[in-house]
């Protein structure tokens, strides 16, 4: 699936196709579900540009999408809230 809203492709190393081929041959079965063939490469630690062999795994698209969604939700949960503190209602002032 192509990236339309990410600069990830620009951050990939020049030899990405070699790395990708190697990881997919090393991990022919999805490392997340362990059932279906790998079709994508996942950075094990989210949001990193670590392209070393031990930091990558072969996965299939649905598993990769679910993992990325969970990582995104966890990252958003760690951010401070955007909500303003509640003000006292004018009718409840003493």
PDB file of N, CA, C and O in Angstrom:
ATOM      1  N   UNK A   1       0.854  -1.168   0.000  1.00  0.00           N
ATOM      2  CA  UNK A   1       0.000   0.000   0.000  1.00  0.00           C
ATOM      3  C   UNK A   1       0.905   1.237   0.000  1.00  0.00           C
ATOM      4  O   UNK A   1       1.816   1.326   0.823  1.00  0.00           O
ATOM      5  N   UNK A   2       0.676   2.175  -0.890  1.00  0.00           N
ATOM      6  CA  UNK A   2       1.540   3.361  -0.962  1.00  0.00           C
ATOM      7  C   UNK A   2       1.264   4.339   0.171  1.00  0.00           C
ATOM      8  O   UNK A   2       0.152   4.425   0.693  1.00  0.00           O
ATOM      9  N   UNK A   3       2.295   5.062   0.528  1.00  0.00           N
ATOM     10  CA  UNK A   3       2.178   6.084   1.565  1.00  0.00           C
ATOM     11  C   UNK A   3       1.781   7.397   0.902  1.00  0.00           C
ATOM     12  O   UNK A   3       2.467   7.871  -0.003  1.00  0.00           O
ATOM     13  N   UNK A   4       0.684   7.980   1.346  1.00  0.00           N
ATOM     14  CA  UNK A   4       0.242   9.260   0.798  1.00  0.00           C
ATOM     15  C   UNK A   4       0.401  10.384   1.816  1.00  0.00           C
ATOM     16  O   UNK A   4       0.433  11.555   1.437  1.00  0.00           O
ATOM     17  N   UNK A   5       0.499  10.054   3.080  1.00  0.00           N
ATOM     18  CA  UNK A   5       0.556  11.089   4.103  1.00  0.00           C
ATOM     19  C   UNK A   5       1.787  10.948   4.987  1.00  0.00           C
ATOM     20  O   UNK A   5       1.824  11.488   6.093  1.00  0.00           O
ATOM     21  N   UNK A   6       2.786  10.231   4.510  1.00  0.00           N
ATOM     22  CA  UNK A   6       3.961   9.985   5.318  1.00  0.00           C
ATOM     23  C   UNK A   6       5.220  10.281   4.516  1.00  0.00           C
ATOM     24  O   UNK A   6       5.226  10.196   3.288  1.00  0.00           O
ATOM     25  N   UNK A   7       6.277  10.628   5.223  1.00  0.00           N
ATOM     26  CA  UNK A   7       7.559  10.825   4.560  1.00  0.00           C
ATOM     27  C   UNK A   7       8.453   9.604   4.762  1.00  0.00           C
ATOM     28  O   UNK A   7       9.665   9.683   4.561  1.00  0.00           O
ATOM     29  N   UNK A   8       7.864   8.479   5.158  1.00  0.00           N
ATOM     30  CA  UNK A   8       8.636   7.288   5.448  1.00  0.00           C
ATOM     31  C   UNK A   8       9.447   6.836   4.248  1.00  0.00           C
ATOM     32  O   UNK A   8      10.604   6.448   4.415  1.00  0.00           O
ATOM     33  N   UNK A   9       8.894   6.868   3.057  1.00  0.00           N
ATOM     34  CA  UNK A   9       9.623   6.417   1.878  1.00  0.00           C
ATOM     35  C   UNK A   9      10.895   7.229   1.677  1.00  0.00           C
ATOM     36  O   UNK A   9      11.914   6.682   1.255  1.00  0.00           O
ATOM     37  N   UNK A  10      10.855   8.508   1.969  1.00  0.00           N
ATOM     38  CA  UNK A  10      12.034   9.360   1.820  1.00  0.00           C
ATOM     39  C   UNK A  10      13.094   9.036   2.865  1.00  0.00           C
ATOM     40  O   UNK A  10      14.272   9.334   2.667  1.00  0.00           O
ATOM     41  N   UNK A  11      12.684   8.426   3.976  1.00  0.00           N
ATOM     42  CA  UNK A  11      13.625   8.105   5.050  1.00  0.00           C
ATOM     43  C   UNK A  11      14.263   6.734   4.878  1.00  0.00           C
ATOM     44  O   UNK A  11      15.165   6.382   5.639  1.00  0.00           O
ATOM     45  N   UNK A  12      13.818   5.948   3.894  1.00  0.00           N
ATOM     46  CA  UNK A  12      14.371   4.616   3.690  1.00  0.00           C
ATOM     47  C   UNK A  12      15.758   4.714   3.067  1.00  0.00           C
ATOM     48  O   UNK A  12      16.022   5.618   2.274  1.00  0.00           O
ATOM     49  N   UNK A  13      16.649   3.780   3.424  1.00  0.00           N
ATOM     50  CA  UNK A  13      17.999   3.799   2.850  1.00  0.00           C
ATOM     51  C   UNK A  13      17.971   3.449   1.363  1.00  0.00           C
ATOM     52  O   UNK A  13      17.004   2.865   0.873  1.00  0.00           O
ATOM     53  N   UNK A  14      19.020   3.803   0.665  1.00  0.00           N
ATOM     54  CA  UNK A  14      19.105   3.545  -0.772  1.00  0.00           C
ATOM     55  C   UNK A  14      19.044   2.071  -1.125  1.00  0.00           C
ATOM     56  O   UNK A  14      18.601   1.715  -2.217  1.00  0.00           O
ATOM     57  N   UNK A  15      19.479   1.215  -0.223  1.00  0.00           N
ATOM     58  CA  UNK A  15      19.458  -0.226  -0.495  1.00  0.00           C
ATOM     59  C   UNK A  15      18.232  -0.909   0.118  1.00  0.00           C
ATOM     60  O   UNK A  15      18.283  -2.096   0.439  1.00  0.00           O
ATOM     61  N   UNK A  16      17.150  -0.179   0.280  1.00  0.00           N
ATOM     62  CA  UNK A  16      15.953  -0.728   0.910  1.00  0.00           C
ATOM     63  C   UNK A  16      15.434  -1.974   0.205  1.00  0.00           C
ATOM     64  O   UNK A  16      14.986  -2.911   0.866  1.00  0.00           O
ATOM     65  N   UNK A  17      15.486  -2.002  -1.118  1.00  0.00           N
ATOM     66  CA  UNK A  17      14.968  -3.172  -1.838  1.00  0.00           C
ATOM     67  C   UNK A  17      15.771  -4.424  -1.486  1.00  0.00           C
ATOM     68  O   UNK A  17      15.206  -5.515  -1.415  1.00  0.00           O
ATOM     69  N   UNK A  18      17.072  -4.283  -1.265  1.00  0.00           N
ATOM     70  CA  UNK A  18      17.906  -5.425  -0.860  1.00  0.00           C
ATOM     71  C   UNK A  18      17.534  -5.854   0.558  1.00  0.00           C
ATOM     72  O   UNK A  18      17.378  -7.044   0.832  1.00  0.00           O
ATOM     73  N   UNK A  19      17.393  -4.882   1.453  1.00  0.00           N
ATOM     74  CA  UNK A  19      17.013  -5.176   2.837  1.00  0.00           C
ATOM     75  C   UNK A  19      15.653  -5.857   2.873  1.00  0.00           C
ATOM     76  O   UNK A  19      15.476  -6.863   3.561  1.00  0.00           O
ATOM     77  N   UNK A  20      14.694  -5.315   2.135  1.00  0.00           N
ATOM     78  CA  UNK A  20      13.332  -5.849   2.106  1.00  0.00           C
ATOM     79  C   UNK A  20      13.325  -7.286   1.605  1.00  0.00           C
ATOM     80  O   UNK A  20      12.680  -8.150   2.200  1.00  0.00           O
ATOM     81  N   UNK A  21      14.035  -7.544   0.520  1.00  0.00           N
ATOM     82  CA  UNK A  21      14.114  -8.890  -0.040  1.00  0.00           C
ATOM     83  C   UNK A  21      14.713  -9.863   0.975  1.00  0.00           C
ATOM     84  O   UNK A  21      14.230 -10.985   1.132  1.00  0.00           O
ATOM     85  N   UNK A  22      15.760  -9.428   1.656  1.00  0.00           N
ATOM     86  CA  UNK A  22      16.403 -10.275   2.652  1.00  0.00           C
ATOM     87  C   UNK A  22      15.443 -10.609   3.803  1.00  0.00           C
ATOM     88  O   UNK A  22      15.332 -11.769   4.200  1.00  0.00           O
ATOM     89  N   UNK A  23      14.755  -9.601   4.336  1.00  0.00           N
ATOM     90  CA  UNK A  23      13.865  -9.834   5.476  1.00  0.00           C
ATOM     91  C   UNK A  23      12.691 -10.725   5.071  1.00  0.00           C
ATOM     92  O   UNK A  23      12.306 -11.615   5.830  1.00  0.00           O
ATOM     93  N   UNK A  24      12.126 -10.503   3.903  1.00  0.00           N
ATOM     94  CA  UNK A  24      11.014 -11.345   3.459  1.00  0.00           C
ATOM     95  C   UNK A  24      11.454 -12.790   3.223  1.00  0.00           C
ATOM     96  O   UNK A  24      10.674 -13.717   3.444  1.00  0.00           O
ATOM     97  N   UNK A  25      12.698 -12.991   2.774  1.00  0.00           N
ATOM     98  CA  UNK A  25      13.175 -14.367   2.596  1.00  0.00           C
ATOM     99  C   UNK A  25      13.507 -14.997   3.951  1.00  0.00           C
ATOM    100  O   UNK A  25      13.332 -16.203   4.126  1.00  0.00           O
ATOM    101  N   UNK A  26      13.980 -14.203   4.903  1.00  0.00           N
ATOM    102  CA  UNK A  26      14.274 -14.695   6.243  1.00  0.00           C
ATOM    103  C   UNK A  26      12.983 -15.020   7.002  1.00  0.00           C
ATOM    104  O   UNK A  26      12.920 -16.005   7.737  1.00  0.00           O
ATOM    105  N   UNK A  27      11.943 -14.174   6.815  1.00  0.00           N
ATOM    106  CA  UNK A  27      10.658 -14.327   7.506  1.00  0.00           C
ATOM    107  C   UNK A  27       9.550 -14.584   6.479  1.00  0.00           C
ATOM    108  O   UNK A  27       8.736 -13.696   6.225  1.00  0.00           O
ATOM    109  N   UNK A  28       9.505 -15.776   5.887  1.00  0.00           N
ATOM    110  CA  UNK A  28       8.475 -16.019   4.860  1.00  0.00           C
ATOM    111  C   UNK A  28       7.054 -16.041   5.428  1.00  0.00           C
ATOM    112  O   UNK A  28       6.086 -15.818   4.701  1.00  0.00           O
ATOM    113  N   UNK A  29       6.935 -16.310   6.732  1.00  0.00           N
ATOM    114  CA  UNK A  29       5.629 -16.331   7.396  1.00  0.00           C
ATOM    115  C   UNK A  29       5.565 -15.132   8.337  1.00  0.00           C
ATOM    116  O   UNK A  29       6.552 -14.798   8.993  1.00  0.00           O
ATOM    117  N   UNK A  30       4.418 -14.498   8.399  1.00  0.00           N
ATOM    118  CA  UNK A  30       4.207 -13.312   9.243  1.00  0.00           C
ATOM    119  C   UNK A  30       4.666 -13.583  10.672  1.00  0.00           C
ATOM    120  O   UNK A  30       4.263 -14.568  11.291  1.00  0.00           O
ATOM    121  N   UNK A  31       5.511 -12.700  11.184  1.00  0.00           N
ATOM    122  CA  UNK A  31       6.038 -12.874  12.535  1.00  0.00           C
ATOM    123  C   UNK A  31       5.019 -12.482  13.607  1.00  0.00           C
ATOM    124  O   UNK A  31       5.241 -12.743  14.789  1.00  0.00           O
ATOM    125  N   UNK A  32       3.913 -11.862  13.212  1.00  0.00           N
ATOM    126  CA  UNK A  32       2.887 -11.481  14.188  1.00  0.00           C
ATOM    127  C   UNK A  32       1.867 -12.606  14.357  1.00  0.00           C
ATOM    128  O   UNK A  32       1.632 -13.065  15.475  1.00  0.00           O
ATOM    129  N   UNK A  33       1.260 -13.051  13.257  1.00  0.00           N
ATOM    130  CA  UNK A  33       0.238 -14.092  13.367  1.00  0.00           C
ATOM    131  C   UNK A  33       0.818 -15.498  13.246  1.00  0.00           C
ATOM    132  O   UNK A  33       0.237 -16.455  13.758  1.00  0.00           O
ATOM    133  N   UNK A  34       1.948 -15.626  12.579  1.00  0.00           N
ATOM    134  CA  UNK A  34       2.582 -16.922  12.417  1.00  0.00           C
ATOM    135  C   UNK A  34       1.853 -17.871  11.493  1.00  0.00           C
ATOM    136  O   UNK A  34       2.107 -19.075  11.520  1.00  0.00           O
ATOM    137  N   UNK A  35       0.936 -17.345  10.662  1.00  0.00           N
ATOM    138  CA  UNK A  35       0.112 -18.207   9.832  1.00  0.00           C
ATOM    139  C   UNK A  35       0.274 -17.897   8.341  1.00  0.00           C
ATOM    140  O   UNK A  35       0.546 -18.797   7.546  1.00  0.00           O
ATOM    141  N   UNK A  36       0.114 -16.662   7.973  1.00  0.00           N
ATOM    142  CA  UNK A  36       0.077 -16.282   6.556  1.00  0.00           C
ATOM    143  C   UNK A  36       1.434 -15.763   6.079  1.00  0.00           C
ATOM    144  O   UNK A  36       2.288 -15.413   6.894  1.00  0.00           O
ATOM    145  N   UNK A  37       1.632 -15.713   4.759  1.00  0.00           N
ATOM    146  CA  UNK A  37       2.916 -15.246   4.214  1.00  0.00           C
ATOM    147  C   UNK A  37       3.159 -13.763   4.508  1.00  0.00           C
ATOM    148  O   UNK A  37       2.230 -12.955   4.532  1.00  0.00           O
ATOM    149  N   UNK A  38       4.415 -13.435   4.727  1.00  0.00           N
ATOM    150  CA  UNK A  38       4.815 -12.036   4.926  1.00  0.00           C
ATOM    151  C   UNK A  38       4.787 -11.304   3.596  1.00  0.00           C
ATOM    152  O   UNK A  38       5.216 -11.838   2.574  1.00  0.00           O
ATOM    153  N   UNK A  39       4.284 -10.088   3.616  1.00  0.00           N
ATOM    154  CA  UNK A  39       4.250  -9.263   2.407  1.00  0.00           C
ATOM    155  C   UNK A  39       4.835  -7.877   2.645  1.00  0.00           C
ATOM    156  O   UNK A  39       5.088  -7.137   1.695  1.00  0.00           O
ATOM    157  N   UNK A  40       5.052  -7.521   3.919  1.00  0.00           N
ATOM    158  CA  UNK A  40       5.553  -6.194   4.268  1.00  0.00           C
ATOM    159  C   UNK A  40       6.654  -6.323   5.309  1.00  0.00           C
ATOM    160  O   UNK A  40       6.828  -7.365   5.941  1.00  0.00           O
ATOM    161  N   UNK A  41       7.397  -5.220   5.467  1.00  0.00           N
ATOM    162  CA  UNK A  41       8.442  -5.153   6.477  1.00  0.00           C
ATOM    163  C   UNK A  41       7.982  -4.201   7.578  1.00  0.00           C
ATOM    164  O   UNK A  41       7.494  -3.103   7.310  1.00  0.00           O
ATOM    165  N   UNK A  42       8.149  -4.646   8.817  1.00  0.00           N
ATOM    166  CA  UNK A  42       7.755  -3.859   9.982  1.00  0.00           C
ATOM    167  C   UNK A  42       8.986  -3.526  10.802  1.00  0.00           C
ATOM    168  O   UNK A  42       9.838  -4.382  11.041  1.00  0.00           O
ATOM    169  N   UNK A  43       9.072  -2.266  11.234  1.00  0.00           N
ATOM    170  CA  UNK A  43      10.078  -1.887  12.217  1.00  0.00           C
ATOM    171  C   UNK A  43       9.537  -2.343  13.568  1.00  0.00           C
ATOM    172  O   UNK A  43       8.492  -1.865  14.008  1.00  0.00           O
ATOM    173  N   UNK A  44      10.233  -3.254  14.223  1.00  0.00           N
ATOM    174  CA  UNK A  44       9.742  -3.844  15.463  1.00  0.00           C
ATOM    175  C   UNK A  44       9.455  -2.762  16.495  1.00  0.00           C
ATOM    176  O   UNK A  44       8.402  -2.784  17.132  1.00  0.00           O
ATOM    177  N   UNK A  45      10.363  -1.826  16.668  1.00  0.00           N
ATOM    178  CA  UNK A  45      10.131  -0.698  17.562  1.00  0.00           C
ATOM    179  C   UNK A  45       9.501   0.420  16.733  1.00  0.00           C
ATOM    180  O   UNK A  45      10.066   0.856  15.730  1.00  0.00           O
ATOM    181  N   UNK A  46       8.343   0.869  17.156  1.00  0.00           N
ATOM    182  CA  UNK A  46       7.577   1.855  16.381  1.00  0.00           C
ATOM    183  C   UNK A  46       8.321   3.165  16.194  1.00  0.00           C
ATOM    184  O   UNK A  46       9.095   3.593  17.050  1.00  0.00           O
ATOM    185  N   UNK A  47       8.068   3.785  15.057  1.00  0.00           N
ATOM    186  CA  UNK A  47       8.545   5.133  14.736  1.00  0.00           C
ATOM    187  C   UNK A  47      10.066   5.271  14.834  1.00  0.00           C
ATOM    188  O   UNK A  47      10.572   6.268  15.348  1.00  0.00           O
ATOM    189  N   UNK A  48      10.778   4.279  14.344  1.00  0.00           N
ATOM    190  CA  UNK A  48      12.227   4.371  14.308  1.00  0.00           C
ATOM    191  C   UNK A  48      12.707   4.241  12.873  1.00  0.00           C
ATOM    192  O   UNK A  48      12.000   3.719  12.011  1.00  0.00           O
ATOM    193  N   UNK A  49      13.894   4.713  12.635  1.00  0.00           N
ATOM    194  CA  UNK A  49      14.528   4.555  11.331  1.00  0.00           C
ATOM    195  C   UNK A  49      15.676   3.562  11.443  1.00  0.00           C
ATOM    196  O   UNK A  49      16.678   3.683  10.738  1.00  0.00           O
ATOM    197  N   UNK A  50      15.533   2.590  12.321  1.00  0.00           N
ATOM    198  CA  UNK A  50      16.546   1.563  12.510  1.00  0.00           C
ATOM    199  C   UNK A  50      16.304   0.473  11.473  1.00  0.00           C
ATOM    200  O   UNK A  50      15.368  -0.316  11.596  1.00  0.00           O
ATOM    201  N   UNK A  51      17.151   0.436  10.456  1.00  0.00           N
ATOM    202  CA  UNK A  51      16.971  -0.508   9.356  1.00  0.00           C
ATOM    203  C   UNK A  51      17.909  -1.707   9.472  1.00  0.00           C
ATOM    204  O   UNK A  51      18.136  -2.421   8.496  1.00  0.00           O
ATOM    205  N   UNK A  52      18.451  -1.923  10.670  1.00  0.00           N
ATOM    206  CA  UNK A  52      19.310  -3.087  10.869  1.00  0.00           C
ATOM    207  C   UNK A  52      18.453  -4.349  10.905  1.00  0.00           C
ATOM    208  O   UNK A  52      17.271  -4.311  11.247  1.00  0.00           O
ATOM    209  N   UNK A  53      19.074  -5.454  10.547  1.00  0.00           N
ATOM    210  CA  UNK A  53      18.384  -6.725  10.395  1.00  0.00           C
ATOM    211  C   UNK A  53      17.563  -7.105  11.631  1.00  0.00           C
ATOM    212  O   UNK A  53      16.413  -7.524  11.498  1.00  0.00           O
ATOM    213  N   UNK A  54      18.129  -6.968  12.810  1.00  0.00           N
ATOM    214  CA  UNK A  54      17.428  -7.391  14.023  1.00  0.00           C
ATOM    215  C   UNK A  54      16.272  -6.460  14.416  1.00  0.00           C
ATOM    216  O   UNK A  54      15.485  -6.798  15.300  1.00  0.00           O
ATOM    217  N   UNK A  55      16.164  -5.306  13.774  1.00  0.00           N
ATOM    218  CA  UNK A  55      15.111  -4.347  14.096  1.00  0.00           C
ATOM    219  C   UNK A  55      13.921  -4.448  13.144  1.00  0.00           C
ATOM    220  O   UNK A  55      12.962  -3.685  13.264  1.00  0.00           O
ATOM    221  N   UNK A  56      13.980  -5.386  12.201  1.00  0.00           N
ATOM    222  CA  UNK A  56      12.936  -5.521  11.192  1.00  0.00           C
ATOM    223  C   UNK A  56      12.349  -6.927  11.233  1.00  0.00           C
ATOM    224  O   UNK A  56      13.013  -7.887  11.625  1.00  0.00           O
ATOM    225  N   UNK A  57      11.078  -7.022  10.816  1.00  0.00           N
ATOM    226  CA  UNK A  57      10.434  -8.327  10.732  1.00  0.00           C
ATOM    227  C   UNK A  57       9.474  -8.354   9.551  1.00  0.00           C
ATOM    228  O   UNK A  57       8.904  -7.331   9.171  1.00  0.00           O
ATOM    229  N   UNK A  58       9.306  -9.542   8.977  1.00  0.00           N
ATOM    230  CA  UNK A  58       8.341  -9.732   7.903  1.00  0.00           C
ATOM    231  C   UNK A  58       6.955  -9.940   8.486  1.00  0.00           C
ATOM    232  O   UNK A  58       6.777 -10.726   9.416  1.00  0.00           O
ATOM    233  N   UNK A  59       5.968  -9.229   7.935  1.00  0.00           N
ATOM    234  CA  UNK A  59       4.587  -9.321   8.411  1.00  0.00           C
ATOM    235  C   UNK A  59       3.643  -9.259   7.212  1.00  0.00           C
ATOM    236  O   UNK A  59       4.061  -8.945   6.098  1.00  0.00           O
ATOM    237  N   UNK A  60       2.384  -9.556   7.448  1.00  0.00           N
ATOM    238  CA  UNK A  60       1.381  -9.384   6.388  1.00  0.00           C
ATOM    239  C   UNK A  60       0.622  -8.084   6.644  1.00  0.00           C
ATOM    240  O   UNK A  60       0.632  -7.565   7.760  1.00  0.00           O
ATOM    241  N   UNK A  61      -0.028  -7.565   5.620  1.00  0.00           N
ATOM    242  CA  UNK A  61      -0.663  -6.244   5.717  1.00  0.00           C
ATOM    243  C   UNK A  61      -1.653  -6.120   6.876  1.00  0.00           C
ATOM    244  O   UNK A  61      -1.524  -5.173   7.651  1.00  0.00           O
ATOM    245  N   UNK A  62      -2.635  -7.015   7.046  1.00  0.00           N
ATOM    246  CA  UNK A  62      -3.598  -6.805   8.141  1.00  0.00           C
ATOM    247  C   UNK A  62      -2.942  -6.773   9.524  1.00  0.00           C
ATOM    248  O   UNK A  62      -3.319  -5.968  10.376  1.00  0.00           O
ATOM    249  N   UNK A  63      -1.966  -7.646   9.742  1.00  0.00           N
ATOM    250  CA  UNK A  63      -1.270  -7.665  11.037  1.00  0.00           C
ATOM    251  C   UNK A  63      -0.478  -6.382  11.230  1.00  0.00           C
ATOM    252  O   UNK A  63      -0.459  -5.818  12.324  1.00  0.00           O
ATOM    253  N   UNK A  64       0.180  -5.920  10.163  1.00  0.00           N
ATOM    254  CA  UNK A  64       0.967  -4.688  10.226  1.00  0.00           C
ATOM    255  C   UNK A  64       0.066  -3.488  10.520  1.00  0.00           C
ATOM    256  O   UNK A  64       0.404  -2.638  11.344  1.00  0.00           O
ATOM    257  N   UNK A  65      -1.076  -3.426   9.847  1.00  0.00           N
ATOM    258  CA  UNK A  65      -2.008  -2.313  10.055  1.00  0.00           C
ATOM    259  C   UNK A  65      -2.530  -2.298  11.488  1.00  0.00           C
ATOM    260  O   UNK A  65      -2.635  -1.235  12.101  1.00  0.00           O
ATOM    261  N   UNK A  66      -2.857  -3.472  12.023  1.00  0.00           N
ATOM    262  CA  UNK A  66      -3.368  -3.547  13.396  1.00  0.00           C
ATOM    263  C   UNK A  66      -2.282  -3.139  14.395  1.00  0.00           C
ATOM    264  O   UNK A  66      -2.563  -2.402  15.340  1.00  0.00           O
ATOM    265  N   UNK A  67      -1.059  -3.604  14.199  1.00  0.00           N
ATOM    266  CA  UNK A  67       0.048  -3.256  15.092  1.00  0.00           C
ATOM    267  C   UNK A  67       0.297  -1.750  15.054  1.00  0.00           C
ATOM    268  O   UNK A  67       0.478  -1.123  16.097  1.00  0.00           O
ATOM    269  N   UNK A  68       0.306  -1.170  13.858  1.00  0.00           N
ATOM    270  CA  UNK A  68       0.536   0.269  13.724  1.00  0.00           C
ATOM    271  C   UNK A  68      -0.577   1.076  14.381  1.00  0.00           C
ATOM    272  O   UNK A  68      -0.312   2.105  15.004  1.00  0.00           O
ATOM    273  N   UNK A  69      -1.817   0.620  14.249  1.00  0.00           N
ATOM    274  CA  UNK A  69      -2.945   1.317  14.881  1.00  0.00           C
ATOM    275  C   UNK A  69      -2.817   1.282  16.395  1.00  0.00           C
ATOM    276  O   UNK A  69      -3.065   2.284  17.066  1.00  0.00           O
ATOM    277  N   UNK A  70      -2.433   0.139  16.931  1.00  0.00           N
ATOM    278  CA  UNK A  70      -2.264   0.021  18.384  1.00  0.00           C
ATOM    279  C   UNK A  70      -1.123   0.907  18.877  1.00  0.00           C
ATOM    280  O   UNK A  70      -1.234   1.542  19.926  1.00  0.00           O
ATOM    281  N   UNK A  71      -0.033   0.949  18.124  1.00  0.00           N
ATOM    282  CA  UNK A  71       1.099   1.791  18.506  1.00  0.00           C
ATOM    283  C   UNK A  71       0.723   3.274  18.442  1.00  0.00           C
ATOM    284  O   UNK A  71       1.135   4.058  19.297  1.00  0.00           O
ATOM    285  N   UNK A  72      -0.056   3.654  17.434  1.00  0.00           N
ATOM    286  CA  UNK A  72      -0.503   5.033  17.323  1.00  0.00           C
ATOM    287  C   UNK A  72      -1.424   5.424  18.467  1.00  0.00           C
ATOM    288  O   UNK A  72      -1.311   6.520  19.015  1.00  0.00           O
ATOM    289  N   UNK A  73      -2.331   4.529  18.827  1.00  0.00           N
ATOM    290  CA  UNK A  73      -3.252   4.806  19.940  1.00  0.00           C
ATOM    291  C   UNK A  73      -2.479   4.939  21.246  1.00  0.00           C
ATOM    292  O   UNK A  73      -2.778   5.810  22.063  1.00  0.00           O
ATOM    293  N   UNK A  74      -1.489   4.080  21.442  1.00  0.00           N
ATOM    294  CA  UNK A  74      -0.680   4.154  22.661  1.00  0.00           C
ATOM    295  C   UNK A  74       0.105   5.460  22.712  1.00  0.00           C
ATOM    296  O   UNK A  74       0.243   6.062  23.777  1.00  0.00           O
ATOM    297  N   UNK A  75       0.617   5.899  21.568  1.00  0.00           N
ATOM    298  CA  UNK A  75       1.347   7.160  21.519  1.00  0.00           C
ATOM    299  C   UNK A  75       0.449   8.353  21.804  1.00  0.00           C
ATOM    300  O   UNK A  75       0.853   9.283  22.502  1.00  0.00           O
ATOM    301  N   UNK A  76      -0.763   8.333  21.271  1.00  0.00           N
ATOM    302  CA  UNK A  76      -1.702   9.432  21.522  1.00  0.00           C
ATOM    303  C   UNK A  76      -2.120   9.462  22.982  1.00  0.00           C
ATOM    304  O   UNK A  76      -2.330  10.538  23.542  1.00  0.00           O
ATOM    305  N   UNK A  77      -2.244   8.305  23.604  1.00  0.00           N
ATOM    306  CA  UNK A  77      -2.667   8.236  25.001  1.00  0.00           C
ATOM    307  C   UNK A  77      -1.617   8.826  25.935  1.00  0.00           C
ATOM    308  O   UNK A  77      -1.950   9.280  27.030  1.00  0.00           O
ATOM    309  N   UNK A  78      -0.358   8.825  25.518  1.00  0.00           N
ATOM    310  CA  UNK A  78       0.720   9.344  26.354  1.00  0.00           C
ATOM    311  C   UNK A  78       0.839  10.863  26.288  1.00  0.00           C
ATOM    312  O   UNK A  78       1.467  11.474  27.153  1.00  0.00           O
ATOM    313  N   UNK A  79       0.242  11.475  25.268  1.00  0.00           N
ATOM    314  CA  UNK A  79       0.319  12.932  25.134  1.00  0.00           C
ATOM    315  C   UNK A  79      -0.569  13.610  26.163  1.00  0.00           C
ATOM    316  O   UNK A  79      -1.609  13.071  26.543  1.00  0.00           O
ATOM    317  N   UNK A  80      -0.161  14.792  26.615  1.00  0.00           N
ATOM    318  CA  UNK A  80      -1.032  15.517  27.545  1.00  0.00           C
ATOM    319  C   UNK A  80      -2.353  15.875  26.861  1.00  0.00           C
ATOM    320  O   UNK A  80      -2.407  16.088  25.649  1.00  0.00           O
ATOM    321  N   UNK A  81      -3.387  15.934  27.646  1.00  0.00           N
ATOM    322  CA  UNK A  81      -4.707  16.227  27.101  1.00  0.00           C
ATOM    323  C   UNK A  81      -4.793  17.617  26.487  1.00  0.00           C
ATOM    324  O   UNK A  81      -4.084  18.539  26.891  1.00  0.00           O
ATOM    325  N   UNK A  82      -5.661  17.746  25.522  1.00  0.00           N
ATOM    326  CA  UNK A  82      -5.869  19.019  24.848  1.00  0.00           C
ATOM    327  C   UNK A  82      -7.078  19.752  25.430  1.00  0.00           C
ATOM    328  O   UNK A  82      -7.436  20.834  24.965  1.00  0.00           O
ATOM    329  N   UNK A  83      -7.698  19.166  26.439  1.00  0.00           N
ATOM    330  CA  UNK A  83      -8.912  19.727  27.014  1.00  0.00           C
ATOM    331  C   UNK A  83      -8.570  20.757  28.089  1.00  0.00           C
ATOM    332  O   UNK A  83      -7.673  20.542  28.904  1.00  0.00           O
ATOM    333  N   UNK A  84      -9.277  21.849  28.081  1.00  0.00           N
ATOM    334  CA  UNK A  84      -9.083  22.867  29.113  1.00  0.00           C
ATOM    335  C   UNK A  84      -9.688  22.404  30.419  1.00  0.00           C
ATOM    336  O   UNK A  84     -10.669  21.660  30.416  1.00  0.00           O
ATOM    337  N   UNK A  85      -9.122  22.829  31.539  1.00  0.00           N
ATOM    338  CA  UNK A  85      -9.721  22.454  32.817  1.00  0.00           C
ATOM    339  C   UNK A  85     -11.116  23.072  32.943  1.00  0.00           C
ATOM    340  O   UNK A  85     -11.389  24.143  32.400  1.00  0.00           O
ATOM    341  N   UNK A  86     -11.973  22.384  33.658  1.00  0.00           N
ATOM    342  CA  UNK A  86     -13.336  22.874  33.865  1.00  0.00           C
ATOM    343  C   UNK A  86     -13.300  24.152  34.697  1.00  0.00           C
ATOM    344  O   UNK A  86     -12.608  24.219  35.713  1.00  0.00           O
ATOM    345  N   UNK A  87     -14.045  25.164  34.263  1.00  0.00           N
ATOM    346  CA  UNK A  87     -14.188  26.390  35.033  1.00  0.00           C
ATOM    347  C   UNK A  87     -15.420  26.255  35.935  1.00  0.00           C
ATOM    348  O   UNK A  87     -16.369  25.539  35.615  1.00  0.00           O
ATOM    349  N   UNK A  88     -15.380  26.947  37.045  1.00  0.00           N
ATOM    350  CA  UNK A  88     -16.558  26.974  37.911  1.00  0.00           C
ATOM    351  C   UNK A  88     -17.699  27.635  37.151  1.00  0.00           C
ATOM    352  O   UNK A  88     -17.495  28.631  36.456  1.00  0.00           O
ATOM    353  N   UNK A  89     -18.861  27.097  37.281  1.00  0.00           N
ATOM    354  CA  UNK A  89     -20.039  27.668  36.645  1.00  0.00           C
ATOM    355  C   UNK A  89     -20.392  28.956  37.380  1.00  0.00           C
ATOM    356  O   UNK A  89     -20.368  28.979  38.611  1.00  0.00           O
ATOM    357  N   UNK A  90     -20.722  30.035  36.655  1.00  0.00           N
ATOM    358  CA  UNK A  90     -21.012  31.313  37.317  1.00  0.00           C
ATOM    359  C   UNK A  90     -22.115  31.216  38.368  1.00  0.00           C
ATOM    360  O   UNK A  90     -22.112  31.984  39.330  1.00  0.00           O
ATOM    361  N   UNK A  91     -23.038  30.306  38.207  1.00  0.00           N
ATOM    362  CA  UNK A  91     -24.116  30.166  39.184  1.00  0.00           C
ATOM    363  C   UNK A  91     -23.679  29.450  40.446  1.00  0.00           C
ATOM    364  O   UNK A  91     -24.434  29.387  41.416  1.00  0.00           O
ATOM    365  N   UNK A  92     -22.453  28.901  40.447  1.00  0.00           N
ATOM    366  CA  UNK A  92     -21.989  28.173  41.618  1.00  0.00           C
ATOM    367  C   UNK A  92     -20.911  28.923  42.360  1.00  0.00           C
ATOM    368  O   UNK A  92     -20.279  28.361  43.255  1.00  0.00           O
ATOM    369  N   UNK A  93     -20.680  30.179  42.016  1.00  0.00           N
ATOM    370  CA  UNK A  93     -19.670  30.953  42.715  1.00  0.00           C
ATOM    371  C   UNK A  93     -20.179  31.309  44.108  1.00  0.00           C
ATOM    372  O   UNK A  93     -21.366  31.587  44.283  1.00  0.00           O
ATOM    373  N   UNK A  94     -19.294  31.301  45.093  1.00  0.00           N
ATOM    374  CA  UNK A  94     -19.746  31.620  46.451  1.00  0.00           C
ATOM    375  C   UNK A  94     -19.306  32.986  46.869  1.00  0.00           C
ATOM    376  O   UNK A  94     -19.600  33.415  47.985  1.00  0.00           O
TER     377      UNK A  94
END
